Structures are given as C-alpha cells and as structure tokens.
Amino acid sequence: MDDATWEVLVEAYNDVEADIICGFLQEKGIPAKKADSSPYTGAMRIIGGQAMEVHVLVPGSFLQEASELLLEIDPDLDIGNPE
C-alpha cells in the first residue's frame, strides 16, 4: 500500500479524533492514516496543548467507500480536500 496515492478524506479536529476515524475505517477494511505533520506542529500539540487539525488519509481507490461510511455516522461531516 506504500505506492498508493493517499488522498485527504477528512480534517479531524485533533489527534484523538483522527485516531478514532482511522481505527473505525481500518476495522472496516479500509487503509487509513494520519497525515505526517511538521515537527513544529507536533511539538505545539504536546507542549502548547493546542488542538490542531489533522488530515485523515485513505488510498484514492477507497475514498468513495470511506466517505460513505463516515457520512452514515455523521451526515454533516465536511468530506474531501480542505480549502
């Protein structure tokens, strides 16, 4: 799966929410991961306690299925590439 094109599925409010979304999708058989962030962003999460958005990624071939699963749970989610 390393050579797959990973696409942004949703922007989670923080690492905890991103972990929950990734775990849910993985249980459904959909590869998911959090986007790598810069060391500065990670440090600000730990040291500053700031909640910073985290992109949840899935391979492009799973984007539609993952979107549908998340929208079943929360129809108000903003799915897709953030502006």
N, CA, C and O atoms as CSV, one atom per row, in Angstrom:
chain,resi,resn,atom,element,x,y,z
A,1,MET,N,N,0.823,-1.196,0.000
A,1,MET,CA,C,0.000,0.000,0.000
A,1,MET,C,C,0.866,1.259,0.000
A,1,MET,O,O,0.338,2.368,-0.076
A,2,ASP,N,N,2.196,1.101,0.085
A,2,ASP,CA,C,3.074,2.260,0.112
A,2,ASP,C,C,3.065,3.039,-1.192
A,2,ASP,O,O,3.318,4.244,-1.203
A,3,ASP,N,N,2.768,2.343,-2.308
A,3,ASP,CA,C,2.808,3.024,-3.594
A,3,ASP,C,C,1.455,3.617,-3.983
A,3,ASP,O,O,1.326,4.202,-5.058
A,4,ALA,N,N,0.448,3.474,-3.123
A,4,ALA,CA,C,-0.876,4.023,-3.407
A,4,ALA,C,C,-0.858,5.537,-3.263
A,4,ALA,O,O,-0.051,6.098,-2.522
A,5,THR,N,N,-1.755,6.178,-3.978
A,5,THR,CA,C,-1.915,7.620,-3.835
A,5,THR,C,C,-2.892,7.860,-2.693
A,5,THR,O,O,-4.073,7.526,-2.785
A,6,TRP,N,N,-2.378,8.447,-1.615
A,6,TRP,CA,C,-3.206,8.737,-0.448
A,6,TRP,C,C,-3.863,10.089,-0.649
A,6,TRP,O,O,-3.222,11.052,-1.070
A,7,GLU,N,N,-5.151,10.148,-0.341
A,7,GLU,CA,C,-5.911,11.385,-0.501
A,7,GLU,C,C,-6.558,11.783,0.818
A,7,GLU,O,O,-6.844,10.937,1.665
A,8,VAL,N,N,-6.782,13.077,0.980
A,8,VAL,CA,C,-7.417,13.576,2.198
A,8,VAL,C,C,-8.888,13.181,2.190
A,8,VAL,O,O,-9.629,13.503,1.262
A,9,LEU,N,N,-9.290,12.486,3.229
A,9,LEU,CA,C,-10.683,12.106,3.399
A,9,LEU,C,C,-11.422,13.149,4.214
A,9,LEU,O,O,-12.494,13.618,3.830
A,10,VAL,N,N,-10.832,13.504,5.344
A,10,VAL,CA,C,-11.490,14.437,6.261
A,10,VAL,C,C,-10.425,15.129,7.107
A,10,VAL,O,O,-9.322,14.611,7.281
A,11,GLU,N,N,-10.764,16.289,7.622
A,11,GLU,CA,C,-9.883,17.011,8.517
A,11,GLU,C,C,-10.439,16.854,9.931
A,11,GLU,O,O,-11.485,17.413,10.259
A,12,ALA,N,N,-9.733,16.091,10.762
A,12,ALA,CA,C,-10.157,15.878,12.145
A,12,ALA,C,C,-9.740,17.074,12.989
A,12,ALA,O,O,-8.794,17.785,12.648
A,13,TYR,N,N,-10.442,17.292,14.083
A,13,TYR,CA,C,-10.145,18.441,14.948
A,13,TYR,C,C,-8.850,18.274,15.736
A,13,TYR,O,O,-8.219,19.258,16.120
A,14,ASN,N,N,-8.452,17.005,15.977
A,14,ASN,CA,C,-7.235,16.758,16.754
A,14,ASN,C,C,-6.770,15.321,16.528
A,14,ASN,O,O,-7.401,14.563,15.792
A,15,ASP,N,N,-5.659,14.956,17.171
A,15,ASP,CA,C,-5.094,13.608,17.008
A,15,ASP,C,C,-6.039,12.520,17.504
A,15,ASP,O,O,-6.122,11.449,16.902
A,16,VAL,N,N,-6.743,12.784,18.588
A,16,VAL,CA,C,-7.638,11.766,19.150
A,16,VAL,C,C,-8.761,11.450,18.163
A,16,VAL,O,O,-9.055,10.285,17.895
A,17,GLU,N,N,-9.380,12.491,17.631
A,17,GLU,CA,C,-10.448,12.262,16.658
A,17,GLU,C,C,-9.897,11.548,15.425
A,17,GLU,O,O,-10.544,10.642,14.901
A,18,ALA,N,N,-8.716,11.941,14.957
A,18,ALA,CA,C,-8.107,11.297,13.795
A,18,ALA,C,C,-7.831,9.817,14.072
A,18,ALA,O,O,-8.049,8.970,13.205
A,19,ASP,N,N,-7.356,9.509,15.271
A,19,ASP,CA,C,-7.111,8.106,15.641
A,19,ASP,C,C,-8.405,7.295,15.644
A,19,ASP,O,O,-8.425,6.146,15.201
A,20,ILE,N,N,-9.470,7.891,16.139
A,20,ILE,CA,C,-10.768,7.200,16.169
A,20,ILE,C,C,-11.253,6.928,14.752
A,20,ILE,O,O,-11.702,5.823,14.449
A,21,ILE,N,N,-11.164,7.926,13.888
A,21,ILE,CA,C,-11.594,7.760,12.499
A,21,ILE,C,C,-10.753,6.699,11.800
A,21,ILE,O,O,-11.289,5.836,11.105
A,22,CYS,N,N,-9.433,6.762,11.984
A,22,CYS,CA,C,-8.549,5.765,11.359
A,22,CYS,C,C,-8.877,4.359,11.858
A,22,CYS,O,O,-8.957,3.422,11.064
A,23,GLY,N,N,-9.064,4.212,13.149
A,23,GLY,CA,C,-9.395,2.903,13.719
A,23,GLY,C,C,-10.706,2.359,13.181
A,23,GLY,O,O,-10.807,1.177,12.852
A,24,PHE,N,N,-11.707,3.219,13.092
A,24,PHE,CA,C,-13.008,2.819,12.559
A,24,PHE,C,C,-12.874,2.321,11.129
A,24,PHE,O,O,-13.388,1.257,10.783
A,25,LEU,N,N,-12.183,3.093,10.302
A,25,LEU,CA,C,-12.023,2.713,8.899
A,25,LEU,C,C,-11.213,1.429,8.757
A,25,LEU,O,O,-11.549,0.569,7.942
A,26,GLN,N,N,-10.154,1.297,9.541
A,26,GLN,CA,C,-9.326,0.093,9.472
A,26,GLN,C,C,-10.124,-1.146,9.879
A,26,GLN,O,O,-9.927,-2.221,9.312
A,27,GLU,N,N,-11.015,-1.007,10.850
A,27,GLU,CA,C,-11.873,-2.134,11.241
A,27,GLU,C,C,-12.805,-2.544,10.104
A,27,GLU,O,O,-13.224,-3.699,10.020
A,28,LYS,N,N,-13.121,-1.599,9.241
A,28,LYS,CA,C,-13.986,-1.871,8.088
A,28,LYS,C,C,-13.181,-2.330,6.871
A,28,LYS,O,O,-13.740,-2.522,5.791
A,29,GLY,N,N,-11.870,-2.505,7.046
A,29,GLY,CA,C,-11.020,-2.992,5.966
A,29,GLY,C,C,-10.489,-1.908,5.043
A,29,GLY,O,O,-10.006,-2.201,3.950
A,30,ILE,N,N,-10.576,-0.662,5.476
A,30,ILE,CA,C,-10.100,0.454,4.661
A,30,ILE,C,C,-8.795,0.983,5.248
A,30,ILE,O,O,-8.774,1.405,6.404
A,31,PRO,N,N,-7.714,0.969,4.484
A,31,PRO,CA,C,-6.464,1.535,4.986
A,31,PRO,C,C,-6.649,3.029,5.259
A,31,PRO,O,O,-7.211,3.754,4.438
A,32,ALA,N,N,-6.178,3.471,6.406
A,32,ALA,CA,C,-6.292,4.890,6.760
A,32,ALA,C,C,-5.106,5.266,7.625
A,32,ALA,O,O,-4.582,4.446,8.378
A,33,LYS,N,N,-4.687,6.527,7.505
A,33,LYS,CA,C,-3.594,7.013,8.332
A,33,LYS,C,C,-3.726,8.516,8.500
A,33,LYS,O,O,-4.426,9.188,7.743
A,34,LYS,N,N,-3.039,9.024,9.505
A,34,LYS,CA,C,-2.982,10.464,9.712
A,34,LYS,C,C,-1.864,11.010,8.831
A,34,LYS,O,O,-0.837,10.361,8.631
A,35,ALA,N,N,-2.082,12.207,8.312
A,35,ALA,CA,C,-1.049,12.847,7.506
A,35,ALA,C,C,0.127,13.193,8.391
A,35,ALA,O,O,-0.040,13.604,9.540
A,36,ASP,N,N,1.305,13.025,7.852
A,36,ASP,CA,C,2.500,13.437,8.586
A,36,ASP,C,C,2.483,14.949,8.703
A,36,ASP,O,O,2.191,15.660,7.741
A,37,SER,N,N,2.793,15.419,9.876
A,37,SER,CA,C,2.837,16.866,10.069
A,37,SER,C,C,4.271,17.278,10.366
A,37,SER,O,O,5.143,16.436,10.586
A,38,SER,N,N,4.494,18.546,10.370
A,38,SER,CA,C,5.839,19.041,10.642
A,38,SER,C,C,6.170,18.831,12.120
A,38,SER,O,O,5.259,18.744,12.943
A,39,PRO,N,N,7.446,18.747,12.469
A,39,PRO,CA,C,7.827,18.609,13.871
A,39,PRO,C,C,7.308,19.773,14.717
A,39,PRO,O,O,6.972,19.594,15.888
A,40,TYR,N,N,7.244,20.957,14.122
A,40,TYR,CA,C,6.742,22.120,14.855
A,40,TYR,C,C,5.279,21.918,15.261
A,40,TYR,O,O,4.902,22.207,16.397
A,41,THR,N,N,4.463,21.424,14.338
A,41,THR,CA,C,3.056,21.194,14.638
A,41,THR,C,C,2.907,20.154,15.735
A,41,THR,O,O,2.106,20.322,16.654
A,42,GLY,N,N,3.681,19.079,15.639
A,42,GLY,CA,C,3.634,18.049,16.672
A,42,GLY,C,C,4.051,18.584,18.025
A,42,GLY,O,O,3.444,18.251,19.043
A,43,ALA,N,N,5.074,19.406,18.043
A,43,ALA,CA,C,5.537,19.990,19.296
A,43,ALA,C,C,4.477,20.900,19.892
A,43,ALA,O,O,4.271,20.897,21.106
A,44,MET,N,N,3.811,21.671,19.066
A,44,MET,CA,C,2.771,22.567,19.564
A,44,MET,C,C,1.606,21.785,20.157
A,44,MET,O,O,0.969,22.242,21.106
A,45,ARG,N,N,1.327,20.614,19.605
A,45,ARG,CA,C,0.268,19.778,20.166
A,45,ARG,C,C,0.646,19.300,21.565
A,45,ARG,O,O,-0.189,19.261,22.469
A,46,ILE,N,N,1.915,18.938,21.727
A,46,ILE,CA,C,2.362,18.379,23.004
A,46,ILE,C,C,2.654,19.477,24.022
A,46,ILE,O,O,2.121,19.459,25.131
A,47,ILE,N,N,3.490,20.420,23.648
A,47,ILE,CA,C,3.920,21.459,24.580
A,47,ILE,C,C,2.821,22.482,24.827
A,47,ILE,O,O,2.512,22.816,25.971
A,48,GLY,N,N,2.241,22.969,23.754
A,48,GLY,CA,C,1.251,24.034,23.884
A,48,GLY,C,C,-0.148,23.549,24.163
A,48,GLY,O,O,-1.026,24.343,24.501
A,49,GLY,N,N,-0.369,22.253,24.028
A,49,GLY,CA,C,-1.706,21.724,24.258
A,49,GLY,C,C,-2.722,22.229,23.248
A,49,GLY,O,O,-3.926,22.205,23.503
A,50,GLN,N,N,-2.239,22.682,22.115
A,50,GLN,CA,C,-3.146,23.225,21.113
A,50,GLN,C,C,-3.775,22.108,20.295
A,50,GLN,O,O,-3.116,21.143,19.905
A,51,ALA,N,N,-5.041,22.265,20.054
A,51,ALA,CA,C,-5.724,21.336,19.164
A,51,ALA,C,C,-5.511,21.838,17.744
A,51,ALA,O,O,-5.962,22.928,17.392
A,52,MET,N,N,-4.839,21.062,16.945
A,52,MET,CA,C,-4.582,21.453,15.558
A,52,MET,C,C,-5.176,20.385,14.654
A,52,MET,O,O,-5.103,19.194,14.954
A,53,GLU,N,N,-5.756,20.813,13.563
A,53,GLU,CA,C,-6.406,19.889,12.655
A,53,GLU,C,C,-5.421,18.859,12.116
A,53,GLU,O,O,-4.243,19.140,11.893
A,54,VAL,N,N,-5.948,17.668,11.919
A,54,VAL,CA,C,-5.144,16.559,11.417
A,54,VAL,C,C,-5.882,15.965,10.226
A,54,VAL,O,O,-7.060,15.624,10.332
A,55,HIS,N,N,-5.202,15.840,9.102
A,55,HIS,CA,C,-5.809,15.240,7.920
A,55,HIS,C,C,-5.779,13.723,8.038
A,55,HIS,O,O,-4.747,13.132,8.357
A,56,VAL,N,N,-6.924,13.103,7.776
A,56,VAL,CA,C,-7.023,11.645,7.709
A,56,VAL,C,C,-6.967,11.281,6.235
A,56,VAL,O,O,-7.730,11.803,5.423
A,57,LEU,N,N,-6.056,10.381,5.903
A,57,LEU,CA,C,-5.829,9.989,4.512
A,57,LEU,C,C,-6.259,8.551,4.262
A,57,LEU,O,O,-6.149,7.692,5.137
A,58,VAL,N,N,-6.749,8.306,3.056
A,58,VAL,CA,C,-7.046,6.949,2.593
A,58,VAL,C,C,-6.548,6.847,1.150
A,58,VAL,O,O,-6.433,7.863,0.465
A,59,PRO,N,N,-6.251,5.632,0.684
A,59,PRO,CA,C,-5.887,5.479,-0.726
A,59,PRO,C,C,-7.055,5.937,-1.605
A,59,PRO,O,O,-8.219,5.735,-1.262
A,60,GLY,N,N,-6.732,6.546,-2.725
A,60,GLY,CA,C,-7.766,7.064,-3.621
A,60,GLY,C,C,-8.816,6.032,-3.998
A,60,GLY,O,O,-9.985,6.375,-4.173
A,61,SER,N,N,-8.418,4.783,-4.124
A,61,SER,CA,C,-9.364,3.737,-4.514
A,61,SER,C,C,-10.390,3.439,-3.417
A,61,SER,O,O,-11.411,2.806,-3.687
A,62,PHE,N,N,-10.133,3.885,-2.191
A,62,PHE,CA,C,-11.052,3.669,-1.076
A,62,PHE,C,C,-11.805,4.948,-0.682
A,62,PHE,O,O,-12.613,4.926,0.247
A,63,LEU,N,N,-11.548,6.045,-1.372
A,63,LEU,CA,C,-12.097,7.338,-0.973
A,63,LEU,C,C,-13.628,7.338,-0.938
A,63,LEU,O,O,-14.220,7.801,0.037
A,64,GLN,N,N,-14.257,6.837,-1.960
A,64,GLN,CA,C,-15.721,6.826,-2.023
A,64,GLN,C,C,-16.321,5.979,-0.899
A,64,GLN,O,O,-17.241,6.416,-0.207
A,65,GLU,N,N,-15.797,4.776,-0.726
A,65,GLU,CA,C,-16.318,3.874,0.309
A,65,GLU,C,C,-16.136,4.466,1.706
A,65,GLU,O,O,-17.045,4.413,2.534
A,66,ALA,N,N,-14.963,5.026,1.956
A,66,ALA,CA,C,-14.690,5.629,3.261
A,66,ALA,C,C,-15.602,6.829,3.510
A,66,ALA,O,O,-16.110,7.009,4.617
A,67,SER,N,N,-15.805,7.637,2.491
A,67,SER,CA,C,-16.695,8.795,2.611
A,67,SER,C,C,-18.100,8.357,2.980
A,67,SER,O,O,-18.721,8.930,3.874
A,68,GLU,N,N,-18.598,7.347,2.296
A,68,GLU,CA,C,-19.953,6.862,2.566
A,68,GLU,C,C,-20.092,6.332,3.989
A,68,GLU,O,O,-21.098,6.584,4.652
A,69,LEU,N,N,-19.086,5.601,4.460
A,69,LEU,CA,C,-19.128,5.077,5.830
A,69,LEU,C,C,-19.174,6.198,6.859
A,69,LEU,O,O,-19.962,6.146,7.803
A,70,LEU,N,N,-18.337,7.206,6.679
A,70,LEU,CA,C,-18.314,8.311,7.640
A,70,LEU,C,C,-19.594,9.136,7.582
A,70,LEU,O,O,-20.087,9.592,8.613
A,71,LEU,N,N,-20.130,9.329,6.386
A,71,LEU,CA,C,-21.359,10.116,6.256
A,71,LEU,C,C,-22.573,9.390,6.833
A,71,LEU,O,O,-23.549,10.032,7.224
A,72,GLU,N,N,-22.521,8.056,6.889
A,72,GLU,CA,C,-23.599,7.308,7.555
A,72,GLU,C,C,-23.626,7.635,9.045
A,72,GLU,O,O,-24.693,7.702,9.655
A,73,ILE,N,N,-22.453,7.836,9.620
A,73,ILE,CA,C,-22.341,8.133,11.048
A,73,ILE,C,C,-22.663,9.597,11.327
A,73,ILE,O,O,-23.384,9.919,12.271
A,74,ASP,N,N,-22.118,10.475,10.492
A,74,ASP,CA,C,-22.313,11.922,10.683
A,74,ASP,C,C,-22.518,12.585,9.319
A,74,ASP,O,O,-21.551,12.903,8.627
A,75,PRO,N,N,-23.779,12.791,8.938
A,75,PRO,CA,C,-24.069,13.376,7.624
A,75,PRO,C,C,-23.554,14.807,7.442
A,75,PRO,O,O,-23.491,15.301,6.317
A,76,ASP,N,N,-23.192,15.463,8.523
A,76,ASP,CA,C,-22.729,16.851,8.442
A,76,ASP,C,C,-21.214,16.985,8.280
A,76,ASP,O,O,-20.696,18.100,8.228
A,77,LEU,N,N,-20.504,15.866,8.201
A,77,LEU,CA,C,-19.040,15.939,8.045
A,77,LEU,C,C,-18.673,16.617,6.734
A,77,LEU,O,O,-19.361,16.472,5.724
A,78,ASP,N,N,-17.583,17.354,6.775
A,78,ASP,CA,C,-17.052,18.006,5.581
A,78,ASP,C,C,-15.996,17.072,4.988
A,78,ASP,O,O,-14.824,17.115,5.361
A,79,ILE,N,N,-16.437,16.239,4.067
A,79,ILE,CA,C,-15.574,15.230,3.458
A,79,ILE,C,C,-14.860,15.825,2.250
A,79,ILE,O,O,-15.455,16.565,1.467
A,80,GLY,N,N,-13.575,15.493,2.107
A,80,GLY,CA,C,-12.835,15.898,0.929
A,80,GLY,C,C,-11.696,16.832,1.267
A,80,GLY,O,O,-11.421,17.099,2.437
A,81,ASN,N,N,-11.038,17.324,0.242
A,81,ASN,CA,C,-9.882,18.191,0.422
A,81,ASN,C,C,-10.270,19.495,1.096
A,81,ASN,O,O,-11.186,20.180,0.641
A,82,PRO,N,N,-9.574,19.847,2.188
A,82,PRO,CA,C,-9.837,21.129,2.828
A,82,PRO,C,C,-9.302,22.257,1.974
A,82,PRO,O,O,-8.309,22.095,1.265
A,83,GLU,N,N,-9.943,23.369,2.039
A,83,GLU,CA,C,-9.501,24.542,1.283
A,83,GLU,C,C,-8.461,25.289,2.071
A,83,GLU,O,O,-7.956,26.313,1.611
